[in-house]
Amino acid sequence: MTELSLNEHHYETTYKSFCLTSVFQPIFSIAHRKAVGYEGLLRANDIDGRAVSPVEIMSQPTSQREHLELDRTCRFLHASNFSHQPDNNAWLFLNLNSQCLVAERPDAGFMHELMQQTKLPARRIVIEILESEIDDREYLLELIQHFRRLGCLIAIDDFGAGHSNFDRIWNLQPDIVKIDRSLVKKAGQSMKVERILTGIVSLIHEAGSLVVIEGVESEKEALVAISSNADMIQGFYFATPESDLQQDVDFGEAMDQLLQQHQNVRSQYNRKLQQHFRAFQLVFEKEVSAFKHGRAFEACGSELFDDERAVRCYLLDESGYQIGRSLYSNKYTAKLDIRFSPLLSGDNANWSHRHYHFRAIQNPDTTQISRPYLSVAGSHMCITVSQAVEVNGKMFVFCCDLDWPDEDLAID
């Protein structure tokens, strides 16, 4: 093991002409409103006491063996500094240099010795692996199984960057997946990416892993992380890396404020949705009533299409099958994207799996409004207004799609 020296309350070590030590950035549980883990990060100074970037330190080794030795030095240093501090039962997240592990195929005894010397139990160690660095799938699985046998948790780092894909998540079955900062940054700027991020979090949960969104640097990004249903959150917005564990960071109060703001945004979203719909509702219900009392469906679209938001009307039976063709507004027809023409005809289509159908069937004679979704008929965002009515002893669902501009979408 690397020789360490105790400087005041923190361990240090020398590497070539540099002095190395540890800092720890908290990882907070959104629901528990407290730090549940800390990522160990490297800090370094040269012989004159000037700060040197970790990137520069990592560029010092000239062989894979030296890379492995430096990687082990950092792990031992972080574990020693972490275990030396007051025990709060939190996790220590340790990064592995995956490339040198593949090249050297080292023996499996180092981590066991590290835990013995630092008295840090395996259950409190989360091994972070950049799975995209390892092409040898069998060895990667062996590596993960080794750490699992020791009792450690496994985290996949920087998911969403580079060549990450869900196939690896399902195969490796990590305990935790850390989503790369690039995704949350883009999601903070684009509603479309925000929806994608929420979908990614949902899929990771379905695969059986917890989710950390890292690199959160602004209030908007924090709200995006909350909206995505992530489990944990990490970033400069909440706490910078420090040499001492920041157990006194008032994350609870900050999270309460964010959750309240999140609820306010959701309420604003729902009000906006209702306003977008309310002016249209009277006309829609008038047309539905006319259909119920004998007017042909084909004659029911003209007044609805006076509203420029209305793009499509269609009629479903009780089982969800579409009856006849969809009616389109002239304005929408003029801008139809013919590339989606195979999806435009609804003849014999079945929409029983759509919320606007089954909600209407469950609540006849009551107008339903869907949340915004991507319409398969034209590939644009829309909301669907629907109502189930009985005509001559048969149940029908009268539907009308309204355009929903993507830039108007709020959080989920």
N, C-alpha and C positions, 0 to 999 in steps of 0.2 A: 504493500500500500504506500501511497505518496506520503511523505513526511509533511505534517502540518504544524504551524505555529499559532499560538493563541495571542491575538493582538486585542487588548481590552476584552471585549465579549465575543469576538468573532475569529474564526479560523482563517488563516491565510496560507498560501504556499507559493513557492517560486517556480517559474517555468522559464527556462533560458534567462533572459534579463528582465523578466516581467514579474510583478507581484499580482497574484490572482486571489479573488475573494468572491463571495456569493451575495446576490440580492434575491428577493422573493416577491413575486407579484401575486396578489390574492386572486382566487377564482371564487366567485360568489354564487351561491344558489339563489335563484330568483324567488322561489317559494319560501325558503327558510330565512331569507333576508340576512344572510351572514356568510362569511368566508368559510368554505368547506375544503379548500385546498390552496396550495401555493406552488407556483412554478419556479423552480430554481434556475437562475440566470447568472451568467458569468460577468464579472467586472474586473478590469485590469488597469494597472499603472506601470509606466516605465520606471527606470532607475531614478529619474528626476521627479517622480511623483505625478507626471502628467497622465491623464486618462487615455487609454488605448481602447479602440473599439473591439468587441468580441470577434468581429469578422477578421480583423488583423491578426488576432491571436490564433484563430482557427486556420489561418493561412501559413503559419509557421512550420508545421510538420512537413517533412520532405519524403515521407514514406507512409504506407498504410499502417505499419507497425507503430510509428510515431503518432499517427492520428488516433489509433486505438489507445495508446498510453495517455494522450491528452484527454480523450473522451472519458477514460476511467478516472483520471485526476479530477475532472470537473464533477463527475458523479459523486466521488468520495467527498470532495470539498463541500458540495451542496448538502449531502446527507449529514455530514458532521455538523455544519452550521445549523441545519434544520433541527436536528435532534438535540442540540445544545440549548435550544430555546424552550420556553414554557410549553408544556404538552397541552395541546388543545384538541387532540384527536383528529386533526385535519390531515388531508393527503399531501404528500410531496410529489409533484410532477417532475420527473427526470427525463431529459431528452437523451436519446441514443443516437450516436453517429452510425446510421444503418450501413452506409457504404463500407466503412472499415470493418464492421462486423462480418459483412459478406466476404470481403477480401481475405481477412485473417482467419475466419472460423475459429475464434478463440475458445478456450475451455470455459466450462459453465460455472466455475467456482468463484468468480470475482464478486458477483452480487451477494452470494451467500456470505462471503467474508466481510463485505461492506456492511451487511445487516448485523453481523456479529460484533464488529468493532464499534459501530455507531449506536447499537442497541435500538435500531429503528425497525419495528416489525414490518414484515412484508405487506400486511394488509393496509399499511399507510403509504405505500409506494405505488405510484402510477407511472408506468413506463410509456413514454411517448415515442412513437415510431413513425417516421416518414415512410409509409409503405410504398410510395411512388419511387423511392430510391432503390428498391430491391426488386429485381426482375426474377430472381429465383424464388418462385412461389413456395416450393417445398421447404427451402431453408427458412423462409420467413415464417411459415407455419411452425417449424421446429423451434424457432426463436420464441415465438409467442407461447407455445406450449411449455417451454422451459420456464419462462417467467410466471406463467400460471401455476405451474407445479410448485414454485417457490411461495406462491400465495399473493403475488402482485396483481394489480389491475393493469389492463392494457388500454392505451389510448392511441388512436390514429390521429396524427397531427396534420394540419393544413389541408383538410378535405375541401375540395372545391377549387383547388389550384392545380395547375398542370394537367396531368392525365388521370386524376382521381375518377373512379367510377364505382357504382353500387355493387358490381360483381365482387369487388375486393372486400367491401364491407360484409356482404353475406358470407363470403368464404372465410374471412378472418375472424368474424364475430367479436369485434372489440367491445370492451365494456363502455368505453367513452369515445365519441368522435368530436374532434375540435374542428370547427368550420373556419376556413381561412378568412382573414380580414377582408380580402378583396371582394368577397360576396356581400358582407354586411355593408361595406362602403358603397358598392353599387346599388344595393337595396335601399340605402338611405337617399339615393338620388332618383330611383326609378320604381314606380308602382309595379311594373311588370316583373322586375327582378325581385321585388319584395314578395310577390306571390310565389315566384320560383323558390326563394329561400324557405318560405313556409312549407312548400311541398317537399323540399329536401329534408327538412327537419322531421316532417311526418314520416317519410320513408325510412329514415334512420331509426326512428322510434319503432316502426314496424319490424325492422331488422333486429330489434332487441338491444339497442345501444342508447346511452344517454348522450345529450348534445351540449357542448360548450361552444358559445360564439365568442371568439377572441378578437382582439384588436378594436374594441369599441372605444371610439374617441369623441363622440358627440352625443348630445341628448337625443337627436333624431335617430342615430344608430342604436342607442339603448332602447328606444321605443320600438324600433324594428325588431330587435332581438326578443323583446317581450312578446310582441305580436306574433312572432314566428313560432312561439311555444317552445323555445329552447329551455333547457333545464338550468344551465349555468352560464355565467357571463364573465368576461375578463377584458380589461383594457384601461388605458390611461384616463378615461372619463371617470372611473371610479377610484383607481389607485395606481400610483406609479410603483415600480419595483424599489424595495428598500431592504437594507441589511437586516432589520428586525421585522418579525412578523407583525403585520398591522392589525392587531386584534381590536384596536380601539376605533377603527374606521367606522363611522356611523352609516354603514350601508343600509341599515334598516330604514332610517328616515329618508334617505335618498330614494330607495326603492318604493317606499310608500308614496312619495311624491310622483314618481314615474308611473306607478300603477294607477294613481288617481288621474293623472294626465291621460293615460291610456284609456281609462273608462270614459273620460270626457270626449276623447277623439271618437270612440265608438258611438257615443250618444250623438255627437255631431254628424257622424256618418249616417246613423239611422234617421236623423231628422232630414238630412239631405236626400236620402233615399225616398222618404215619404213625400217631401216637397216635389221631387222629380216626378212622382207618381200621382199626387193628389189631384192636380188640375186635369189629368187624363182620366181619372177614375169615373167621373160622372158620365163622360162620353162613352167610355167602355161599357159601363153598366147599362146605359141606354141601348147600345147595340146588342148586348147579350139579351136584354129583355125582348127586343124586337125579334131576335132569333128564336127565343123561347116561345113567342106567340105566333110563329109561323113564317117569318121572313126567311127567305133563302140565305144560306150562309154567304154565298157569293155576292150578295147585295149589302153585306154588313160592314164592308171595309172602308167605304168612301169617307164617312165622317171621321173615323179613326185616323185615316191617313192625312187629314187636314193638319194633324199635329206632326210636325216635321220629325219628331223623335220616333214615331211609329214606322216600323220597316216591314213587318210581316204579320199576317194573321193566318191561323190554321185551326182546324177542327179535329179533335180526337174522340174516339169512342171510350167506353168505360174501361176497356182493356189496354188503352194507350195507343191503339192503331190510328194513324192519320187517315182521315176521310177526305179523299180528293186532293187537289193541289193547294199549295200555299198561295195566299194573296199577297202581293208585294206593292208597296207604295211606288208611285211613278218616280219620285225623287231617288228612292233607293235603287230601283231598277236601272236608272241611268248610270249609277256608279258601281254596279255589281262587278265583282272581280271574276271574270269568266274562267280563271284558272281553277276555281272551286266549283265549276258547273256540275261535276258528278255528285256533289252533296246538296245541290240546291233543290232538287225535286224531292218532295216528302211523300210521294205516292207509296202506300203500303208500309211506310216507316212506323216503327213502334217506339213511343216515347214514355212508356210506363215507368222506366227507371228514373225519369226526371222528376225533381222535387215539385215542379209546377203542376205535374199531372197528379201524383199521389196525394199531395196536400189538398188539391181541389176536390178530388174524389172523397177524401175524408171529411171535407167541410163544404157540402153542396150549398149553392146559392150564396156563397160568400166569396168575395174577390180576394185572390191570393196574389202576392207579389214576391218574386224570387230575389235572391241576392244576385249581384252581377256575376256573370259567368261567360266563358268563351263559347259562342254559338258555333256548332259544327256546320251550320248552313251559312257559309260566308266567312267564317273565321274572324268574327269581330266580337267585342264585348257587348253584352246586352243584358237587360232584365226582362223577365216574362211575366205578364199580367194574365191571370187565368181565372176561370170560374166554371164550376160544374153545374149543369142545369139538366132537368128532365124534360124531354120532348116526346110526346106520344109514347110514354112508358119506357123510353130508353134514356140512358144517361150519356151526356156529351160534355166534353171540356172545351170551352171556347178560349183560345190563346191568342195573345198579341205580344210580339217582341218590340221592345223599345231600345233604341240605340243608347249605349252607356259609354260616353267618352272615357277612354282609359286614363286620361290625366285627372279626371274627377274622382277616381277611386281613392278611398281612404283605407285605413288599416283594416285587417280582417275582422 
